[in-house]
Amino acid sequence: MGPVSFLPKYQKLSTWKGDLAKMTHLQAGLSPETIEKARLELNENPDVLHQDIQQVRDMIITRPDIGFLRTDDAFILRFLRARKFHQADAFRLLAQYFQYRQLNLDMFKNFKADDPGIKRALIDGFPGVLENRDHYGRKILLLFAANWDQSRNSFTDILRAILLSLEVLIEDPELQINGFILIIDWSNFSFKQASKLTPSILKLAIEGLQDSFPARFGGVHFVNQPWYIHALYTLIKPFLKDKTRKRIFLHGNNLNSLHQLIHPEFLPSEFGGTLPPYDMGTWARTLLGPDYSDENDYTHTSYNAMHVKHTSSNLERECSPKPMKRSQSVVEAGTLKHEDKGENENTQPLLALD
């Protein structure tokens, strides 16, 4: 009788050891510094990691209207990290992640890098992804807005390429904890191009990136933005959470304010950094592998509507089609400039991080 009465305890001990090994596996590969950062900033506790994950999983029954297509430990963990281990908030994000995909089925059909629309966007540099991380361990994503050839890429396909890229990147546990930085360069982005950014498609992007994806964005940086991008930002502000608004910076052409937040040694020369100019094909080659093709030269139209002081002949020359390699930025190195603090109030960040 003795051995039989102790068997449940041994089973319980075995289960506990199995859970402990599983949790160790979930944190495997993380540096000690990142584990400590997760503990301090995200409230991640390896001792109760399994319970945290299970509590989120147990909430799934409350949303029978949503098909939760993936519920494994590693997947749920990224949502907990994105919401600092507040289980209810993490579940809400998990539900919105799958609901967004249910409501936008066409966006996620053939959701892979070799889909024709996604492939074109990737080859055109949407998004750019720098190889190295910044001084906080965050991955830096780049968008060169003027590269949007609207005859080639729909905004939806660009958004799909960005979301797919984030899906690939978020598999890295270090990035689940350290997060991302997004830099959008609006140089040469014309009023005509901006007119295609309708409230409906901008709302679609905000819902997909802010409300429905388990990524921590440490900052969204606008550089060289014209007045109509300022106006557009004012229109979309009501759709942004307060936390998101506090992480958006409008730098204009002031490199000093940008470099205060992202050190130059982590930036390409287009942003006054010490790295070489960004090769637009870098991330596309990573995702597409042997399927990558630069497609040689193509015609890129630069409207250059910002530079109203140009003479008509210069403006005509700027508006004419220009041959350009797809793996090349339309922004020349050194376009942005260093300015003394306070020289131009429009170049200062309008919002600051917490």
C-alpha positions in Angstrom: 0.0 0.0 0.0 2.9 2.4 0.8 4.3 2.7 -2.7 0.8 3.1 -4.2 -0.1 6.0 -1.8 3.1 7.9 -2.8 2.7 7.5 -6.6 0.6 10.7 -7.1 3.3 12.8 -5.4 6.0 11.4 -7.6 3.8 12.1 -10.6 3.3 15.6 -9.4 7.1 16.0 -8.9 7.7 14.7 -12.4 5.2 17.1 -13.9 6.8 20.0 -12.0 10.2 19.0 -13.3 8.8 18.8 -16.9 7.3 22.2 -16.6 10.5 23.6 -15.2 12.5 22.2 -18.1 9.9 23.6 -20.6 10.2 27.1 -19.1 14.0 26.9 -19.2 13.7 26.0 -22.9 11.5 29.1 -23.5 14.2 31.3 -22.1 17.0 29.4 -23.7 19.3 31.6 -25.8 18.5 34.8 -24.0 21.5 36.6 -22.6 21.7 37.1 -18.8 21.2 40.8 -19.4 18.1 40.3 -21.4 16.6 37.9 -18.8 17.2 40.5 -16.2 15.7 43.2 -18.4 12.6 41.0 -18.9 12.3 40.7 -15.1 12.7 44.4 -14.4 10.8 45.9 -17.3 8.3 43.2 -18.3 7.6 41.5 -14.9 8.7 38.2 -16.4 9.2 35.6 -13.6 10.6 32.2 -14.7 9.1 30.6 -11.5 5.5 31.3 -12.6 6.0 31.4 -16.4 3.9 28.3 -17.0 1.1 29.6 -14.8 1.1 33.0 -16.6 0.9 31.2 -20.0 -1.9 28.8 -18.9 -4.0 31.7 -17.4 -4.0 33.3 -20.9 -4.8 30.0 -22.5 -7.7 29.4 -20.2 -9.3 32.7 -21.4 -9.7 31.4 -24.9 -13.0 29.8 -24.1 -14.5 33.3 -23.5 -14.1 34.1 -27.2 -15.8 31.3 -29.2 -16.2 33.7 -32.1 -12.5 33.7 -32.8 -10.5 30.9 -34.2 -7.3 30.7 -32.2 -5.1 28.9 -34.7 -2.0 28.7 -32.5 -1.9 28.4 -28.7 1.5 26.9 -27.8 3.6 28.2 -25.0 6.1 30.0 -27.1 3.4 31.8 -29.1 1.4 32.9 -26.0 4.6 34.1 -24.3 5.3 36.8 -26.9 1.9 38.3 -26.2 2.6 38.3 -22.4 5.9 40.0 -23.1 4.2 42.6 -25.3 1.8 43.5 -22.5 4.3 43.2 -19.5 2.7 40.0 -18.2 -0.7 41.5 -17.6 -2.7 38.4 -18.5 -5.9 40.1 -19.4 -4.2 42.6 -21.7 -2.1 39.8 -23.2 -5.2 37.8 -24.0 -6.9 40.8 -25.4 -4.0 41.3 -27.8 -4.0 37.6 -28.7 -7.7 37.8 -29.5 -7.2 40.9 -31.6 -4.3 39.3 -33.4 -6.6 36.5 -34.7 -9.7 38.7 -35.1 -7.7 41.1 -37.3 -6.8 38.2 -39.5 -10.4 36.9 -39.6 -11.7 40.3 -40.6 -9.1 40.8 -43.3 -8.9 37.4 -44.9 -7.6 38.7 -48.3 -4.6 40.2 -46.6 -3.5 36.9 -45.2 -4.1 34.7 -48.2 -0.8 33.2 -49.5 0.9 35.2 -46.6 4.5 34.4 -47.5 7.5 36.0 -49.0 7.0 34.6 -52.5 3.5 36.0 -52.9 3.8 38.3 -55.9 2.5 41.4 -54.1 4.6 40.8 -51.0 7.7 40.0 -53.1 7.5 43.2 -55.0 7.2 45.3 -51.8 10.1 43.5 -50.3 12.3 44.0 -53.3 11.4 47.7 -53.3 12.7 47.9 -49.7 9.4 47.7 -47.7 10.5 47.4 -45.1 14.3 47.8 -44.7 15.8 46.0 -41.8 19.2 46.9 -40.5 21.5 43.9 -39.7 22.7 45.2 -36.3 20.6 46.3 -33.4 20.8 49.6 -31.5 22.4 50.2 -28.1 19.3 48.9 -26.4 19.2 45.7 -28.5 16.3 46.9 -30.6 15.9 46.0 -34.3 15.8 49.0 -36.6 13.3 49.0 -39.4 13.5 51.6 -42.2 10.8 52.9 -44.6 11.9 55.2 -47.5 8.5 56.6 -48.3 9.4 58.1 -51.7 10.2 54.5 -53.0 6.5 53.8 -53.0 5.8 53.3 -56.7 2.0 53.3 -56.7 1.9 51.7 -60.1 3.7 48.6 -58.7 2.7 48.3 -55.1 -0.6 48.8 -53.3 -0.5 50.1 -49.8 -2.0 46.8 -48.7 0.8 44.8 -50.1 3.4 47.0 -48.4 1.5 46.5 -45.1 1.5 42.8 -45.7 5.2 42.8 -46.3 5.8 44.7 -43.1 3.5 42.4 -41.1 5.2 39.3 -42.6 8.6 40.8 -41.8 7.6 41.3 -38.2 6.3 37.8 -38.0 9.7 36.5 -38.9 11.6 38.9 -36.6 9.3 38.3 -33.6 10.4 34.7 -33.5 13.6 35.9 -31.9 12.9 36.0 -28.1 15.5 38.8 -27.7 13.4 41.0 -29.9 10.2 40.1 -28.0 11.9 41.7 -25.0 14.0 44.5 -26.5 11.6 45.5 -29.3 11.8 47.5 -32.5 12.5 51.0 -33.8 10.9 52.3 -37.0 12.4 55.2 -39.0 10.3 56.7 -41.8 12.2 59.0 -44.2 9.7 61.2 -46.1 12.3 62.8 -48.4 10.9 63.5 -51.8 7.5 62.0 -50.8 5.1 64.0 -52.9 1.7 65.4 -52.2 0.3 63.2 -54.9 1.7 60.1 -53.2 0.4 61.4 -49.8 -3.1 61.7 -51.3 -3.3 57.9 -51.6 -2.9 57.6 -47.8 -6.6 57.6 -47.1 -8.0 57.4 -43.5 -9.3 53.8 -44.2 -6.0 52.3 -45.2 -4.1 54.2 -42.4 -6.7 52.9 -39.9 -6.0 49.4 -41.3 -2.3 49.8 -40.7 -2.8 51.2 -37.2 -5.1 48.3 -36.3 -2.6 45.8 -37.6 0.5 47.2 -36.0 -0.6 49.0 -32.8 -3.6 46.9 -31.8 -3.1 43.4 -33.2 0.6 42.5 -33.1 2.8 41.5 -30.2 5.7 43.8 -30.8 7.2 46.4 -28.5 7.9 49.6 -30.5 10.3 51.8 -28.6 10.0 54.7 -31.1 8.6 55.7 -34.5 10.8 58.4 -36.0 9.7 60.7 -38.9 12.5 62.5 -40.8 12.3 65.0 -43.6 8.6 65.1 -43.3 6.8 67.9 -45.3 3.9 69.9 -44.0 1.3 67.6 -45.4 2.7 64.7 -43.4 2.3 66.9 -40.3 -1.3 67.4 -41.3 -1.8 63.7 -41.9 -0.4 62.9 -38.5 -2.9 65.3 -36.9 -5.7 63.4 -38.7 -4.6 59.9 -37.4 -3.8 61.0 -33.9 -7.3 60.1 -32.6 -6.7 56.5 -33.7 -3.4 56.3 -31.7 -3.1 55.2 -28.1 -1.6 57.7 -25.8 1.4 55.4 -25.3 1.9 55.2 -29.1 1.7 59.0 -29.5 4.4 59.4 -26.9 6.7 57.2 -29.0 6.3 59.2 -32.2 9.0 61.8 -33.0 8.9 64.4 -35.8 12.5 65.3 -36.4 12.3 67.2 -39.7 15.9 67.4 -41.1 17.5 67.7 -37.6 20.0 64.9 -37.1 20.9 66.0 -33.6 17.5 65.1 -32.2 17.5 61.7 -34.0 21.1 60.9 -32.8 20.1 61.7 -29.2 17.8 58.6 -29.4 19.6 56.4 -31.9 23.4 56.6 -31.9 25.0 57.3 -35.3 27.1 54.1 -35.1 23.8 52.1 -35.6 22.5 54.2 -38.6 23.3 54.2 -42.3 24.8 57.3 -43.9 21.3 58.4 -45.2 20.6 59.3 -41.5 24.0 60.8 -40.8 25.2 57.5 -39.4 28.6 55.8 -39.8 27.3 52.7 -41.6 27.3 52.5 -45.4 24.2 53.5 -47.3 21.4 51.0 -46.9 21.1 48.4 -49.6 17.3 48.1 -50.3 17.7 44.4 -51.3 19.2 43.3 -48.0 16.1 42.1 -46.2 14.4 40.9 -49.4 17.4 38.6 -50.0 17.1 37.3 -46.4 13.5 36.4 -46.8 13.4 35.3 -50.5 16.8 33.5 -50.7 17.3 32.1 -54.2 13.9 33.5 -55.2 15.3 37.0 -54.9 15.7 38.9 -58.2 16.8 42.6 -58.4 14.9 42.8 -61.7 17.6 45.2 -63.0 16.8 48.8 -63.5 13.3 50.3 -63.2 11.7 53.7 -63.7 11.1 55.6 -60.5 9.1 58.8 -60.6 10.2 61.4 -58.1 7.7 64.3 -57.8 9.8 66.2 -55.3 6.9 68.4 -54.4 8.5 69.7 -51.3 11.1 71.8 -53.0 8.8 74.6 -54.1 11.8 77.0 -54.6 13.0 75.2 -57.6 12.7 76.8 -61.0 10.2 75.3 -63.3 13.0 73.8 -65.4 14.5 72.2 -62.3 11.2 71.0 -61.2 10.5 69.4 -64.5 13.9 67.7 -64.4 13.1 66.4 -60.9 9.7 65.1 -62.0 11.1 63.2 -64.9 11.5 59.4 -64.7 14.8 58.3 -63.2 16.5 55.0 -63.7 17.2 53.4 -60.3 18.3 50.1 -59.0 15.7 48.5 -56.7 18.4 47.8 -54.1 19.1 51.5 -53.8 17.6 54.3 -51.7 16.3 57.4 -53.5 17.7 59.4 -50.5 21.2 60.5 -51.1 23.7 60.1 -48.2 23.9 63.3 -46.2 20.4 64.6 -47.2 19.7 65.3 -43.5 21.8 67.9 -41.8 23.0 68.7 -38.3 21.5 71.8 -36.8 22.1 73.7 -33.6 19.4 73.0 -31.0 16.6 75.5 -31.4 17.6 76.7 -34.8 14.3 75.5 -36.3 11.5 74.6 -34.0 9.9 72.4 -36.7 12.9 70.0 -36.6 12.5 69.3 -32.9 10.7 66.1 -31.7 7.1 67.1 -30.9 6.7 64.2 -28.5 9.0 62.5 -26.1 9.4 59.0 -24.7 8.1 58.2 -21.3 
